[in-house]
Amino acid sequence: MSDRRVFRWAPTSARLLIGTIISICAVVAVVTAVSVPWPTVVREPLSVPATPAPAASVVACDGALLSIGRDPTNAADISIAAPQSVVVGVAEGAPPTEQRLETTDVGPGPLAYTAPPIDDQAVDVAASGAATASADDLAGFAASACRPPLLDSWLVGGSGATGAADLVLLANPGTVPATVQLTVFGAAGAQTPPGGVDLVVAPGTQRVVPLAGIALGEETPVVRVSAVGAPIRASLQASITRTLTPGGVDQVGPVAQADTTEVITGITVSRRSGAEDGAAGSPAPDADDDVTVLRMLSPSAAATAHVTVTAVGSTGQLRDPQEVALEAGKPIELALDGLTAGSYTVAIDADAPVVAAVWQATGVGAGDDFAWYTPAPEVSVSSLFATPGGPTPALSVVNPSGEPVAVTVTAVDGGSPLQVTVPASGSVSVRLSARTVYRFEPEAPVRAGLSFAGDGALAGVPVWPSDVATAEIVVYP
């Protein structure tokens, strides 16, 4: 009996031992399979680089200065107060095709220009306009560049408070209708008022929307213009009347997008005293009226912005950077006081994208004017700009890099090139001729702006880069 038990235990132990060994080997094999990379087959997707056929270059202007409420029987009536004179030119080829848009309920509207491609190359077109009003309800000088239409843009400036008669201008130079949404950023944050919802702008027309109709009472509004169906050329006509005295007018161009770095240059400080112009109610030389104000908005997030002011032609800061806390969706204003007569650059560095503009006035009395200076985008390619009629234009160029940058400015109708060297982290200003189209050629990225200042006249226009270069795209069949 005992011998049989021993005989049974022996094969049983052997089977257990073999099973254990097999289990251990299986575990080791699984762990090894998981940890050791398996051979793979990698196949690069088929890709074909291609350059899209260039489209025609299109720019649209702001048009004439408009006045609202001149008809005592119709407070909403809009009429033409002063026509706009336009200067236009192209880099090469025949002059661009001119199109006259129709302004809703007003009549002949702004001009738009189209330059078709030449030899599969897009043609750069530049245009700008100016107008001067001198009436009991509207007075001042306005200059603006004709810009390409955009699907999304920002209007920084104006007011919905008492005394302002500001107008949002929406031009559609295309061939299909556009549907526009206006979002107003004010003291309560972002709002979409009923008067700014689903605005249809027919092709070949300009639609005018009173700012008070969408931002009544807002003293520091910022308007976002979003379009579907077709891009829109958006702008703002700002004007103010103090008691019964007109205090200036301006045509404010769009800001294309929010950015963490904004540079506003060519801000011209040329305030006159009451003794000089003899106007009742004009400020004295040492009055504490704010005539230089920065408006900023961080649309989507709380941010901290650092604001630096420098004099054009100098590399040193006038004061230590000011740190400003921005609440998401709520514009604020910062007075930039203590500036003497001259030309200035305001730089904003923020930790979230912002939009901004600087309001500058010659004063707050009769015969004074104001301007909204908007940010100058970075220009790194050869680009065109046009100077309209009016006061002698000054071109300010800012170099943000740590190395000097050479810039060449040449009139497209001939003449000797103007060559300037912008010092590292500095700026320069040069005088140009009015009613001229120029080619702007920097050897490295810079920012630039035009300014116009004269007796009872003030305006500023940033230089935008050319968008005629079609970027190569990669197609994956």
FENWO-V905318 format. One record per pair of residues at least 4 apart in sequence whose ideal C-beta (glycine too) atoms are under 8 Angstrom apart, sorted by the first residue. I is the first residue (numbers start at 1). J is the second residue. D is the distance in Angstrom with one decimal. If there is no record, write none. Layout:
BEGIN
i:j:d
I:J:D
I:J:D
END
This chain:
BEGIN
i:j:d
1:5:6.9
2:6:6.7
3:7:6.4
4:8:6.4
5:9:6.4
6:10:6.6
7:11:7.8
8:12:6.4
9:13:6.0
10:14:6.6
11:15:6.4
12:16:6.5
13:17:6.3
14:18:6.3
15:19:6.2
16:20:6.3
17:21:6.5
18:22:6.4
19:23:6.3
20:24:6.4
21:25:6.3
22:26:6.4
23:27:6.5
24:28:6.3
25:29:6.2
26:30:6.4
27:31:6.2
28:32:6.1
29:33:6.2
30:34:6.4
31:35:6.1
32:36:5.6
33:38:7.7
45:476:5.5
46:476:6.8
46:477:5.7
47:474:5.1
47:475:7.0
47:476:5.4
48:474:7.2
48:475:4.7
48:476:7.9
48:477:6.6
49:472:5.6
49:473:7.5
49:474:5.4
49:475:7.6
50:472:7.0
50:473:6.0
50:474:7.7
50:475:5.4
51:470:5.9
51:471:8.0
51:472:5.1
51:473:7.5
52:470:5.5
52:473:6.5
53:117:7.6
53:120:6.8
53:470:7.9
54:117:4.4
54:120:6.5
54:121:6.3
54:122:3.7
54:468:7.1
54:470:5.1
55:117:7.4
55:122:6.9
56:114:5.1
56:115:6.3
56:116:4.8
56:117:6.7
56:122:7.8
57:96:7.6
57:114:7.1
57:115:4.5
57:122:5.7
57:123:5.5
57:124:6.5
57:125:4.8
57:148:7.4
57:467:7.9
57:468:5.9
58:112:6.6
58:113:7.2
58:114:5.1
58:115:8.0
58:148:5.9
58:149:6.8
58:173:5.7
58:174:7.8
59:112:6.8
59:113:5.4
59:125:5.8
59:126:7.5
59:127:5.5
59:146:4.2
59:147:5.9
59:148:5.5
59:233:7.9
60:101:7.2
60:110:6.3
60:111:7.6
60:112:4.2
60:113:7.9
60:146:6.0
60:147:6.9
60:148:7.7
60:149:6.1
60:171:4.7
60:173:4.5
60:233:3.8
61:84:6.7
61:86:5.8
61:110:4.4
61:111:5.0
61:112:6.9
61:127:6.3
61:128:7.9
61:129:5.0
61:144:7.2
61:146:4.0
62:84:6.8
62:110:5.8
62:129:6.5
62:142:7.9
62:144:4.7
62:146:7.7
62:169:6.1
62:235:4.9
62:237:7.2
62:251:4.5
62:253:7.9
63:84:5.6
63:101:7.5
63:103:6.7
63:109:5.2
63:110:2.9
63:111:7.3
63:129:7.7
63:169:7.2
63:171:7.7
63:206:6.4
64:80:4.7
64:81:7.1
64:82:6.2
64:83:4.9
64:84:5.0
64:109:7.9
64:110:7.6
64:131:6.2
65:80:7.5
65:81:4.6
65:82:4.3
65:84:7.3
65:131:4.7
65:133:4.9
65:138:6.6
65:142:6.0
65:237:6.8
65:249:6.1
65:251:7.6
66:78:5.4
66:79:7.0
66:80:6.3
66:81:6.1
66:103:7.8
66:106:6.8
66:167:5.9
66:208:6.6
66:237:6.1
67:78:7.1
67:79:5.5
67:80:7.6
67:81:4.1
67:133:7.9
67:135:7.3
67:137:5.9
67:138:5.1
67:165:7.6
68:75:7.9
68:76:7.0
68:77:7.1
68:78:5.1
68:165:5.4
68:167:6.7
68:210:6.2
69:75:4.9
69:76:7.3
69:77:6.7
69:137:7.7
69:165:7.0
70:77:6.6
70:79:5.5
70:137:6.7
71:75:7.8
71:77:4.1
71:79:7.5
76:210:7.3
78:103:7.9
78:105:6.5
78:106:5.4
78:167:7.4
78:208:5.7
79:106:6.8
80:106:6.5
80:107:7.2
81:133:4.9
81:135:6.1
81:137:7.9
81:138:4.9
82:131:4.6
82:132:6.0
82:133:4.2
82:134:7.8
82:138:7.7
83:131:6.4
84:110:7.1
84:111:7.9
84:129:4.2
84:130:6.8
84:131:4.5
85:129:6.3
85:130:5.7
85:131:7.0
85:388:6.6
85:389:5.3
86:111:5.5
86:127:5.8
86:128:7.1
86:129:4.3
86:146:7.1
86:388:7.3
87:127:6.6
87:128:5.8
87:129:7.5
87:386:4.7
87:387:6.9
87:388:5.3
87:389:7.1
87:435:5.0
87:436:7.2
87:437:6.7
88:95:7.3
88:96:6.5
88:98:7.9
88:113:5.6
88:125:7.1
88:126:7.1
88:127:3.8
88:146:7.4
88:386:6.6
88:437:7.4
89:95:7.6
89:125:7.4
89:126:6.0
89:127:7.6
89:384:7.0
89:386:6.3
89:412:5.5
89:413:7.5
89:437:3.2
90:94:7.7
90:95:6.6
90:96:5.7
90:115:5.2
90:123:5.4
90:124:6.7
90:125:4.9
90:126:7.7
90:384:7.6
90:412:7.9
91:123:6.0
91:124:4.3
91:125:7.7
91:384:5.9
91:412:6.9
91:439:7.0
91:468:8.0
92:118:6.8
92:123:6.6
93:115:7.2
93:118:5.0
93:123:5.7
96:113:4.1
96:114:5.7
96:115:4.1
96:123:7.8
96:125:5.0
97:113:6.8
97:114:4.7
97:115:7.5
97:116:7.8
98:111:6.0
98:112:7.7
98:113:5.9
99:111:6.9
99:112:4.5
99:113:7.2
99:114:6.8
99:173:6.4
99:204:7.0
100:108:5.9
100:109:6.9
100:110:8.0
100:111:6.1
100:112:7.9
101:109:4.1
101:110:5.4
101:111:7.4
101:112:5.9
101:171:5.8
101:172:7.8
101:173:6.5
101:204:5.7
101:205:5.8
101:206:5.0
102:107:7.2
102:108:6.8
102:109:5.3
102:204:6.6
102:205:5.0
102:206:7.2
103:107:6.4
103:108:7.2
103:109:3.5
103:110:7.4
103:205:7.2
103:206:4.5
103:207:7.8
103:208:6.4
104:205:6.1
104:206:7.0
104:207:5.1
104:208:6.4
105:208:7.7
106:208:6.9
109:171:7.3
109:205:7.0
109:206:4.3
110:129:7.9
110:169:7.9
110:171:5.9
110:206:5.8
111:127:7.6
111:129:7.7
111:146:7.4
112:146:7.6
112:171:7.2
112:173:3.8
112:233:7.8
113:125:5.7
113:127:5.6
113:146:6.8
114:125:7.9
114:173:7.7
115:123:4.2
115:124:7.7
115:125:4.2
116:123:7.1
117:121:5.9
117:122:5.2
117:123:6.3
118:123:5.7
121:468:7.7
122:468:3.7
122:469:7.4
122:470:6.5
123:468:6.5
124:382:8.0
124:383:6.8
124:384:4.8
124:466:4.7
124:468:4.7
125:384:7.1
126:145:7.7
126:146:7.7
126:384:3.7
126:385:5.3
126:386:4.5
126:437:5.6
127:145:7.3
127:146:3.8
127:386:5.5
128:143:6.7
128:144:6.7
128:145:4.7
128:146:6.2
128:385:7.4
128:386:4.2
128:387:6.6
128:388:4.5
128:461:6.6
129:143:7.2
129:144:6.0
129:146:6.7
129:388:5.5
130:141:7.0
130:142:6.8
130:143:4.4
130:144:7.8
130:388:3.7
130:389:5.3
130:390:4.6
130:452:7.9
130:459:7.5
131:141:7.6
131:142:5.3
131:251:7.9
132:140:7.5
132:141:5.0
132:142:7.7
132:390:7.4
132:457:7.2
133:138:4.6
133:139:5.5
133:140:6.1
133:142:7.8
133:249:5.8
134:139:5.3
135:139:6.2
135:246:7.3
136:244:7.5
136:246:7.2
137:165:7.8
137:241:6.5
137:246:6.3
138:165:7.8
138:239:5.7
138:246:5.6
138:249:5.8
139:246:4.0
139:248:7.2
139:249:6.9
139:367:7.8
139:369:7.8
139:456:7.8
140:239:7.3
140:246:7.0
140:247:7.9
140:248:4.0
140:249:3.9
140:250:7.1
140:369:4.2
140:370:7.3
140:456:7.1
140:457:7.1
140:458:7.9
141:249:7.6
141:369:5.8
141:390:6.1
141:391:7.4
141:452:7.1
141:454:7.2
141:456:7.1
141:457:3.5
141:458:6.8
141:459:5.9
142:237:7.6
142:249:5.4
142:250:5.2
142:251:4.4
142:459:6.1
143:251:7.3
143:388:5.2
143:390:5.9
143:450:7.9
143:452:5.4
143:459:3.9
143:460:7.9
143:461:5.9
144:235:6.7
144:251:4.0
144:252:7.8
144:253:5.6
144:459:7.8
144:461:6.3
145:253:6.2
145:385:7.0
145:386:7.3
145:461:4.9
145:462:7.8
145:464:7.2
146:386:8.0
147:233:6.0
147:253:6.2
147:254:6.8
147:464:7.0
148:231:7.5
148:233:7.4
148:467:6.6
149:171:7.3
149:172:7.1
149:173:6.2
149:174:6.9
149:227:7.9
149:230:7.3
149:231:3.6
149:232:5.4
149:233:4.4
150:225:8.0
150:227:7.6
150:231:5.3
150:232:6.8
150:233:7.5
150:234:7.2
150:254:6.6
150:256:6.2
151:226:7.2
151:227:5.3
151:228:7.4
151:231:5.0
151:232:7.6
152:224:7.4
152:225:7.2
152:226:5.4
152:227:7.4
152:257:7.3
153:224:7.7
153:225:5.0
153:232:7.6
153:234:4.9
153:254:3.7
153:255:6.7
153:256:6.1
154:222:6.4
154:223:7.2
154:224:5.6
154:225:7.3
154:254:6.3
154:255:4.2
154:256:7.8
154:257:7.6
154:258:7.0
154:355:4.7
155:168:6.7
155:222:7.0
155:223:4.3
155:224:7.9
155:225:6.5
155:234:6.2
155:235:7.1
155:236:4.5
155:252:6.4
155:254:6.1
155:255:7.6
156:222:5.2
156:252:7.4
156:255:5.8
156:295:5.9
156:297:7.0
156:355:5.3
156:356:6.3
156:357:3.9
156:372:7.4
156:374:6.6
157:236:5.6
157:238:5.5
157:250:7.6
157:252:4.2
157:295:7.1
157:357:5.3
157:359:6.9
157:372:4.0
157:374:7.8
158:164:6.6
158:166:4.0
158:211:5.5
158:221:6.3
158:236:5.2
158:238:4.4
158:252:6.9
158:372:7.8
159:163:7.9
159:164:4.1
159:166:6.4
159:211:7.6
159:218:7.1
159:219:5.5
159:220:7.4
159:221:6.9
159:238:7.5
159:240:7.4
160:164:6.6
160:166:7.3
160:211:5.5
160:212:5.1
160:214:7.9
160:215:3.8
160:216:5.1
160:217:5.6
160:218:4.2
160:219:7.3
160:221:5.8
161:217:6.4
161:218:7.3
161:219:4.9
163:240:5.4
163:241:5.3
163:242:6.1
164:211:7.3
164:212:7.3
164:238:7.2
164:239:7.0
164:240:5.3
165:210:7.8
165:212:7.8
165:239:5.2
165:240:7.7
165:241:7.0
166:210:7.4
166:211:3.9
166:212:7.3
166:236:6.3
166:237:6.4
166:238:4.9
166:239:6.7
167:208:5.4
167:209:7.0
167:210:5.9
167:211:6.5
167:236:7.1
167:237:4.5
168:182:6.9
168:208:7.3
168:209:4.3
168:210:7.6
168:211:5.7
168:214:7.5
168:223:6.4
168:225:7.7
168:234:7.1
168:235:7.9
168:236:5.8
169:206:6.1
169:207:7.8
169:208:6.0
169:233:8.0
169:234:6.9
169:235:4.8
169:236:6.9
169:237:6.3
170:178:7.9
170:180:5.8
170:199:6.9
170:201:5.1
170:206:6.6
170:207:4.6
170:208:7.7
170:209:6.8
170:225:7.1
170:232:5.4
170:233:7.6
170:234:5.8
171:201:7.5
171:205:7.5
171:206:4.2
171:207:7.9
171:232:6.8
171:233:4.2
171:234:7.8
171:235:7.9
172:177:7.3
172:178:4.9
172:201:4.3
172:202:6.7
172:203:5.6
172:204:7.0
172:205:6.0
172:206:7.5
172:207:7.9
172:230:5.7
172:232:5.9
172:233:7.6
173:203:8.0
173:204:7.0
173:233:6.7
174:178:7.1
174:203:5.4
174:230:4.1
174:231:7.0
175:203:5.1
175:204:7.8
175:230:7.9
176:203:5.8
176:229:5.9
176:230:5.0
177:200:5.7
177:201:6.8
177:202:5.5
177:203:6.1
177:229:5.6
177:230:6.7
178:200:7.4
178:201:4.7
178:203:7.9
178:227:4.8
178:228:7.1
178:229:4.7
178:230:3.9
178:231:7.2
178:232:5.3
179:198:5.8
179:199:7.0
179:200:5.7
179:201:7.8
179:227:6.9
179:228:5.2
179:229:5.3
180:196:8.0
180:198:7.9
180:199:4.4
180:200:7.7
180:201:5.9
180:207:7.9
180:225:6.3
180:226:6.9
180:227:5.0
180:232:5.8
181:192:6.6
181:196:6.5
181:197:6.3
181:198:7.1
181:199:7.5
181:225:7.8
181:226:4.7
181:227:7.8
182:192:7.3
182:193:7.3
182:195:7.7
182:196:3.0
182:197:7.8
182:199:7.0
182:209:7.0
182:214:5.7
182:223:5.8
182:224:7.3
182:225:6.2
183:190:5.6
183:191:7.2
183:192:5.4
183:196:7.1
183:223:7.1
183:224:4.3
183:226:7.1
184:190:7.4
184:191:5.4
184:192:7.5
184:193:6.0
184:196:6.8
184:214:5.6
184:215:4.7
184:218:6.8
184:221:5.6
184:222:7.6
184:223:5.6
185:189:6.9
185:190:5.2
185:191:7.9
185:221:6.8
185:222:4.4
185:223:7.5
185:224:7.1
185:297:5.5
185:299:6.7
185:329:5.7
185:330:6.9
185:331:5.7
186:191:6.9
186:215:6.2
186:218:4.0
186:220:7.1
186:221:5.3
186:222:7.9
186:330:7.5
186:331:6.9
187:218:6.7
187:219:7.9
187:220:7.7
187:330:6.6
188:330:7.9
189:328:7.7
189:329:4.0
189:330:5.7
190:224:8.0
190:299:7.4
190:329:4.7
192:196:6.0
192:197:6.0
193:197:7.6
193:213:7.7
193:214:4.4
193:215:7.3
195:209:6.9
195:213:4.5
195:214:4.7
196:209:7.2
196:214:4.6
199:207:6.5
199:209:6.9
201:205:6.2
201:206:7.7
201:207:4.8
201:227:7.8
201:230:7.9
201:232:6.3
203:230:7.0
209:213:6.3
209:214:6.6
210:214:7.8
211:215:5.4
211:221:6.9
211:223:7.6
211:236:7.2
212:216:5.0
214:223:7.5
215:221:4.2
215:223:7.2
220:295:5.8
220:331:4.6
220:332:7.1
220:333:5.4
221:331:7.0
222:295:7.3
222:297:4.6
222:331:5.0
222:355:6.4
223:236:7.4
224:299:7.3
225:232:6.3
225:234:4.1
225:254:7.2
227:231:5.9
227:232:4.2
233:254:7.9
234:254:5.1
235:251:5.9
235:252:6.3
235:253:5.6
235:254:6.3
236:251:7.4
236:252:4.2
236:372:7.9
237:249:7.0
237:250:7.5
237:251:5.6
237:252:7.6
238:249:6.9
238:250:5.1
238:251:7.9
238:252:5.8
238:370:7.9
238:372:6.4
239:246:7.1
239:247:7.9
239:248:6.9
239:249:4.2
239:250:7.6
240:246:7.5
240:247:4.4
240:248:6.4
240:370:7.5
241:245:6.7
241:246:5.3
241:247:6.5
242:247:5.1
242:281:7.8
242:364:6.8
245:281:7.5
245:365:7.4
245:366:5.0
247:361:7.7
247:364:6.5
247:368:6.1
247:370:6.9
248:361:6.6
248:362:7.8
248:368:6.0
248:369:4.0
248:370:4.0
248:371:8.0
248:458:7.4
249:369:7.4
250:369:7.9
250:370:6.2
250:371:5.2
250:372:5.4
250:458:8.0
250:459:6.5
252:357:7.2
252:372:4.4
252:374:6.8
253:374:5.7
253:461:7.0
253:462:7.5
254:374:7.8
255:355:4.9
255:356:7.9
255:357:7.3
255:374:5.7
255:375:6.0
256:377:6.8
257:353:7.6
258:298:7.8
258:299:5.8
258:353:3.6
258:354:5.8
258:355:5.0
259:353:5.5
259:354:7.1
259:355:8.0
259:375:7.6
260:349:6.9
260:350:5.3
260:351:6.9
260:352:6.8
260:353:5.7
260:354:7.2
261:347:7.5
261:348:7.0
261:349:5.7
261:350:7.8
262:347:7.3
262:348:4.3
262:350:8.0
262:354:6.3
262:355:7.4
262:356:4.9
262:375:4.3
263:345:6.6
263:346:7.6
263:347:5.1
263:348:7.7
263:375:6.1
263:376:5.6
263:398:5.8
263:400:7.2
263:447:4.7
264:345:6.9
264:346:4.6
264:347:7.8
264:348:7.8
264:356:6.7
264:357:7.0
264:358:5.1
264:373:5.1
264:374:6.8
264:375:5.3
264:376:6.8
264:449:7.4
264:462:7.9
265:312:6.7
265:344:7.9
265:345:4.2
265:346:7.8
265:373:7.8
265:376:5.6
265:396:4.5
265:397:7.8
265:398:5.1
265:427:6.7
265:447:6.3
265:448:6.9
265:449:4.4
265:462:7.8
266:312:7.1
266:343:6.1
266:345:7.7
266:373:6.6
266:376:8.0
266:394:6.8
266:395:7.7
266:396:4.0
266:429:7.7
266:449:3.7
266:450:6.3
266:451:3.7
266:460:5.3
266:462:8.0
267:292:7.2
267:343:6.7
267:344:4.5
267:345:7.1
267:346:6.4
267:358:5.4
267:360:5.5
267:373:5.1
267:451:7.3
267:460:6.9
268:342:7.9
268:343:5.4
268:360:6.7
268:371:7.8
268:394:7.6
268:451:4.7
268:452:8.0
268:453:4.4
268:458:6.6
268:460:7.2
269:291:7.7
269:292:6.5
269:339:4.8
269:340:6.9
269:341:5.5
269:342:5.8
269:343:7.5
269:344:6.5
269:360:6.7
270:341:5.6
270:362:5.8
270:453:5.2
270:458:7.3
271:283:7.8
271:291:5.6
271:341:7.2
271:361:7.4
271:362:5.8
271:363:5.4
272:276:4.7
272:277:5.1
272:282:7.5
272:362:6.0
272:363:5.4
272:368:7.4
273:277:7.5
273:282:7.1
273:283:7.1
273:284:6.1
273:285:4.2
273:363:8.0
274:278:7.4
274:279:6.3
274:281:7.7
274:282:3.5
274:283:6.1
274:284:5.6
274:365:6.5
275:284:7.6
275:285:7.7
277:282:5.8
277:363:7.4
277:365:6.5
277:366:7.6
277:367:5.7
277:368:7.9
278:282:7.9
279:365:3.9
279:366:4.1
279:367:5.9
279:368:7.8
280:365:7.4
280:366:7.3
281:364:7.7
281:365:5.3
281:366:7.4
282:363:5.7
282:364:7.1
282:365:3.0
282:366:7.2
282:368:7.5
283:287:3.5
283:289:4.8
283:363:5.9
283:364:5.9
283:365:6.9
288:337:7.8
289:363:7.9
289:364:5.5
290:335:4.4
290:337:6.6
291:360:6.6
291:361:4.4
291:362:7.6
291:363:6.7
291:364:7.1
292:335:7.1
292:336:4.3
292:337:7.0
292:339:5.6
292:358:6.8
292:359:7.4
292:360:5.4
292:361:7.9
293:333:5.2
293:334:7.0
293:335:5.6
293:336:6.9
293:358:7.0
293:359:4.6
294:307:6.5
294:333:6.7
294:334:4.6
294:335:8.0
294:336:5.8
294:346:6.1
294:348:7.9
294:356:6.4
294:357:7.7
294:358:5.2
294:359:7.9
295:331:5.8
295:332:7.5
295:333:5.1
295:356:6.4
295:357:5.5
295:358:7.6
295:359:6.8
296:305:6.1
296:324:6.9
296:326:6.2
296:331:6.7
296:332:6.0
296:333:7.8
296:334:7.1
296:348:6.8
296:354:5.6
296:355:7.4
296:356:4.5
297:326:7.3
297:329:7.6
297:330:7.4
297:331:4.3
297:332:7.8
297:354:6.3
297:355:5.3
297:356:7.3
298:302:6.8
298:303:4.1
298:305:7.6
298:326:4.1
298:327:7.5
298:328:5.9
298:329:7.7
298:350:6.7
298:352:5.1
298:353:7.1
298:354:4.9
299:328:7.4
299:329:6.2
299:353:7.1
299:354:7.8
299:355:7.1
300:328:6.1
300:329:7.3
300:352:7.2
300:353:7.4
301:328:5.2
301:352:4.4
302:325:7.5
302:326:6.5
302:327:5.9
302:328:5.0
302:352:7.3
303:325:7.8
303:326:4.5
303:328:7.8
303:350:4.8
303:351:5.5
303:352:3.6
303:354:6.4
304:323:6.2
304:324:7.2
304:325:5.8
304:326:7.2
304:350:6.7
304:351:5.6
305:323:7.4
305:324:4.7
305:326:5.8
305:348:5.4
305:349:7.0
305:350:4.1
305:354:6.2
306:321:4.5
306:322:7.2
306:323:5.7
306:324:7.7
306:348:7.2
306:349:4.8
306:350:7.3
307:321:6.2
307:322:4.5
307:323:7.9
307:324:6.0
307:334:6.5
307:346:6.6
307:347:7.5
307:348:5.6
308:317:5.7
308:321:4.7
308:322:8.0
308:346:7.3
308:347:4.6
308:348:7.9
308:349:7.7
309:317:7.0
309:318:5.0
309:319:6.4
309:336:6.0
309:339:7.4
309:344:5.9
309:345:7.4
309:346:5.6
309:347:8.0
310:314:6.0
310:315:7.5
310:316:7.0
310:317:5.6
310:318:6.3
310:344:6.8
310:345:5.1
310:347:7.3
310:427:7.0
311:318:6.3
311:342:5.6
311:343:7.1
311:344:5.8
311:345:7.8
312:342:7.3
312:343:4.1
312:344:6.3
312:345:5.9
312:396:4.9
312:398:8.0
312:427:4.8
312:428:7.3
312:429:4.8
313:343:7.5
313:426:7.8
313:427:6.3
313:428:6.1
313:429:5.9
314:426:7.0
314:427:7.5
315:423:6.0
315:424:7.5
315:425:5.6
315:426:4.0
315:427:7.9
317:321:7.2
318:339:7.7
318:344:7.9
319:338:8.0
322:334:6.9
324:332:7.0
324:334:6.0
326:330:7.7
326:332:6.5
326:350:7.2
326:352:7.7
326:354:6.8
327:332:7.7
336:346:7.0
336:358:7.4
339:344:6.3
343:394:6.8
343:396:6.1
343:429:5.7
343:451:6.6
345:396:7.0
345:398:5.6
345:427:5.8
346:356:8.0
346:358:5.6
348:354:6.4
348:356:5.5
350:354:4.7
355:375:7.7
356:375:6.3
357:372:5.1
357:373:6.3
357:374:4.9
357:375:7.4
358:372:7.3
358:373:4.5
359:370:6.4
359:371:7.6
359:372:5.7
359:373:7.9
360:370:6.5
360:371:5.5
360:373:6.4
360:458:6.6
360:460:7.7
361:368:6.1
361:369:7.2
361:370:3.9
361:371:7.8
361:458:7.3
362:368:4.6
362:369:5.4
362:370:7.2
362:453:7.9
362:456:7.2
362:458:5.5
363:368:4.0
364:368:6.2
367:456:4.9
368:456:6.8
369:456:5.4
369:457:5.5
369:458:4.5
370:458:6.2
371:458:4.4
371:459:4.9
371:460:5.0
372:460:7.5
373:449:7.0
373:451:7.8
373:460:4.1
373:462:7.8
374:460:7.7
374:462:5.7
375:462:6.5
376:398:7.3
376:447:4.1
376:448:5.8
376:449:4.7
376:462:3.9
376:463:6.2
377:447:7.0
377:462:7.0
377:464:5.9
377:465:6.2
378:445:4.8
378:446:7.4
378:447:5.9
378:465:7.0
379:383:5.6
379:440:6.6
379:442:6.0
379:445:6.8
379:446:5.9
379:447:6.7
379:448:6.2
379:463:6.1
379:464:7.5
379:465:4.4
380:442:6.7
380:444:7.1
380:445:4.1
380:446:7.9
380:465:6.8
381:465:5.9
381:466:5.6
381:469:6.4
382:439:6.2
382:440:7.1
382:441:4.7
382:466:6.6
383:439:7.5
383:440:5.0
383:463:6.9
383:464:7.1
383:465:5.1
383:466:4.0
384:412:7.1
384:437:6.2
384:438:7.0
384:439:5.9
384:440:7.1
384:466:6.5
385:437:7.5
385:438:5.8
385:440:6.0
385:450:7.1
385:461:8.0
385:463:5.0
385:464:7.6
386:436:7.2
386:437:4.7
386:438:7.4
387:393:4.4
387:432:5.6
387:433:6.8
387:434:5.4
387:435:6.6
387:436:5.3
387:437:7.9
387:438:7.1
387:450:6.5
388:434:6.9
388:435:6.7
389:434:5.4
389:435:5.1
390:434:6.3
390:452:5.3
390:454:7.1
390:457:6.5
390:459:7.3
391:434:7.7
391:452:4.4
391:453:5.8
391:454:3.4
391:457:5.4
392:431:6.0
392:432:7.7
392:433:7.9
392:434:6.5
392:452:7.6
392:454:7.7
393:431:7.5
393:432:4.9
393:433:7.7
393:434:6.1
393:450:5.1
393:451:7.1
393:452:5.7
394:429:5.4
394:430:7.1
394:431:5.7
394:432:7.2
394:450:7.1
394:451:5.0
394:452:7.7
394:453:7.7
395:409:6.8
395:429:6.8
395:430:5.3
395:431:7.8
395:432:5.5
395:448:6.2
395:449:7.6
395:450:5.8
395:463:7.7
396:427:6.1
396:428:7.4
396:429:4.8
396:448:6.4
396:449:5.3
396:450:7.9
396:451:6.6
397:407:5.7
397:420:6.9
397:422:5.2
397:427:6.2
397:428:5.5
397:429:7.7
397:430:7.8
397:442:7.8
397:446:5.4
397:447:7.4
397:448:4.6
398:422:7.3
398:426:7.9
398:427:4.5
398:446:6.3
398:447:4.6
398:448:7.0
399:404:7.2
399:405:4.7
399:422:3.9
399:423:6.7
399:424:6.5
399:425:6.7
399:426:5.9
399:427:6.8
399:444:7.8
399:446:5.4
400:425:6.9
400:445:7.4
400:446:7.5
400:447:7.0
401:405:6.5
401:424:6.5
401:425:7.4
401:444:6.1
401:445:7.2
402:424:5.0
402:425:6.4
403:424:5.4
403:444:7.3
404:421:5.3
404:422:6.6
404:423:5.5
404:424:5.5
405:421:7.2
405:422:4.9
405:442:6.0
405:443:5.9
405:444:4.5
405:446:5.7
406:419:6.6
406:420:7.4
406:421:5.3
406:422:7.8
406:442:7.6
406:443:4.9
407:419:7.4
407:420:5.4
407:421:7.6
407:422:6.1
407:440:7.2
407:441:6.9
407:442:4.7
407:443:7.3
407:446:6.3
408:417:5.1
408:418:7.1
408:419:5.2
408:439:7.9
408:440:8.0
408:441:4.5
409:417:7.0
409:418:4.5
409:419:7.9
409:420:7.4
409:430:7.2
409:432:7.3
409:438:5.4
409:439:7.3
409:440:5.8
409:441:7.6
410:415:7.0
410:417:4.3
410:418:7.1
410:438:6.6
410:439:4.8
410:441:7.4
411:415:4.4
411:433:7.3
411:436:5.3
411:437:7.0
411:438:5.7
411:439:7.8
412:437:4.8
412:438:6.9
412:439:5.7
413:436:7.4
413:437:7.1
418:430:6.4
420:428:5.4
420:430:6.0
421:428:7.8
422:426:6.2
422:427:6.5
422:428:5.3
422:446:6.3
423:428:7.7
432:436:6.8
432:438:6.7
432:450:7.8
440:448:6.7
440:463:6.1
442:446:4.7
447:462:7.9
447:463:7.9
448:462:7.3
448:463:4.1
449:460:6.1
449:461:6.7
449:462:4.6
449:463:6.2
450:460:6.7
450:461:4.6
450:462:7.6
450:463:6.7
451:459:7.4
451:460:4.8
451:461:8.0
452:457:6.5
452:458:7.0
452:459:4.4
452:460:7.2
452:461:8.0
453:457:6.8
453:458:5.5
454:458:7.9
END
